[in-house]
Amino acid sequence: MKALILGICLLGIAPTAYAKQPKFQTAKVISQNIEPHQVDRGVMTGTPLVRYSNTAVVETADERMTWSEVATYATGTKADEVVNAIPLPVHGTIQFYQDGIWYFVLDAAKKKHKFSLLHEEVVGK
């Protein structure tokens, strides 16, 4: 009985141990723009609802891409403290990986920041 339970537990753990790890790539950050845009006011309180756009241009050895981070919202007077847009090192390098149509960058706390592709062009050699 103990062997059966142990076998079931090992079968449940085994797929997570062999899960595909993302393949990280290196890119140089050309530019970044993080801007707030007031989109509305709260119905009950009248506090401003602010959407932050984070647009970055990065370049790998083969291509130059323009990314947009998924929208972040903040409310109230301390909206700048709530923003979770990742500041990238302009003219520095970053590590990222691609999963389907999304590009992910990890911050210092290993939190994922999800970017969509806006524009892509091949860099001439």
C-alpha positions in Angstrom: 0.0 0.0 0.0 2.8 2.4 0.9 4.6 1.6 -2.4 1.4 2.4 -4.3 1.0 5.8 -2.6 4.7 6.5 -3.1 4.4 5.6 -6.8 1.4 7.9 -7.3 3.1 10.8 -5.6 6.2 10.3 -7.7 4.1 10.2 -10.9 2.5 13.5 -9.9 5.8 15.2 -9.1 7.7 13.9 -12.1 6.1 16.1 -14.8 6.8 19.3 -12.9 10.4 18.3 -12.4 10.8 17.8 -16.2 8.8 20.9 -17.2 10.3 22.8 -20.1 12.4 25.7 -18.9 12.3 28.9 -21.0 15.1 29.7 -23.3 16.4 33.1 -22.4 17.8 35.5 -25.1 19.8 38.6 -24.7 18.8 42.0 -26.1 20.1 45.6 -25.9 17.5 48.2 -24.8 17.5 51.0 -27.3 14.8 53.2 -25.6 11.9 53.0 -23.2 8.9 55.3 -22.5 6.7 54.9 -19.4 3.8 57.4 -19.4 0.6 57.9 -17.4 -2.7 58.6 -19.1 -5.8 59.5 -17.1 -8.6 57.3 -18.5 -11.5 57.9 -16.2 -12.6 58.9 -12.7 -14.0 56.6 -10.1 -17.8 56.7 -10.0 -18.1 56.7 -6.2 -15.0 58.7 -5.1 -14.1 60.7 -8.1 -10.4 59.6 -7.9 -8.6 59.5 -11.2 -8.0 56.1 -12.9 -4.6 56.2 -14.5 -3.3 53.8 -17.2 0.4 53.5 -17.6 1.9 52.6 -20.9 5.3 51.1 -21.1 6.8 51.0 -24.6 10.3 49.7 -25.1 12.5 49.2 -28.2 15.0 46.3 -27.9 17.5 44.9 -30.4 18.9 41.4 -30.6 21.6 40.2 -33.0 19.0 39.6 -35.8 16.1 41.9 -35.2 14.8 45.1 -33.6 11.5 44.9 -31.8 9.1 47.4 -30.2 7.2 46.0 -27.2 4.3 47.3 -25.2 3.8 46.1 -21.6 0.4 44.9 -20.7 -1.6 47.9 -19.2 -1.2 48.7 -15.5 -3.8 50.8 -13.7 -3.5 52.9 -10.6 -5.9 55.1 -8.7 -5.7 58.0 -6.2 -3.0 60.5 -5.5 -0.2 58.0 -4.8 -0.6 56.4 -8.3 3.1 56.6 -9.0 3.8 54.3 -6.1 1.4 51.6 -7.4 2.8 51.3 -11.0 4.4 47.9 -11.7 6.0 48.8 -15.0 9.5 47.5 -15.2 12.3 50.1 -15.7 14.7 48.7 -18.3 18.4 49.8 -18.5 18.5 52.0 -21.6 21.7 51.2 -23.6 22.1 48.1 -21.4 21.3 44.5 -21.9 18.3 42.4 -20.6 17.4 38.8 -20.6 14.0 37.8 -22.0 12.2 34.8 -23.3 9.3 34.3 -25.7 6.2 32.2 -24.9 3.9 32.1 -27.9 3.1 35.7 -28.8 4.3 37.1 -25.5 7.7 38.3 -24.4 8.6 38.0 -20.8 11.3 40.0 -18.8 12.0 39.1 -15.2 12.7 41.9 -12.7 15.1 41.7 -9.7 12.4 40.0 -7.6 11.9 37.4 -10.4 8.4 38.8 -11.2 7.3 38.3 -14.8 6.6 41.4 -16.9 4.6 40.6 -20.0 5.1 42.4 -23.3 3.3 42.2 -26.6 5.0 42.8 -29.9 4.1 46.1 -31.7 6.7 46.1 -34.4 9.5 44.0 -35.7 12.2 44.5 -38.3 15.2 42.6 -39.4 18.6 44.2 -38.6 20.9 44.4 -41.6 24.3 42.8 -41.2 
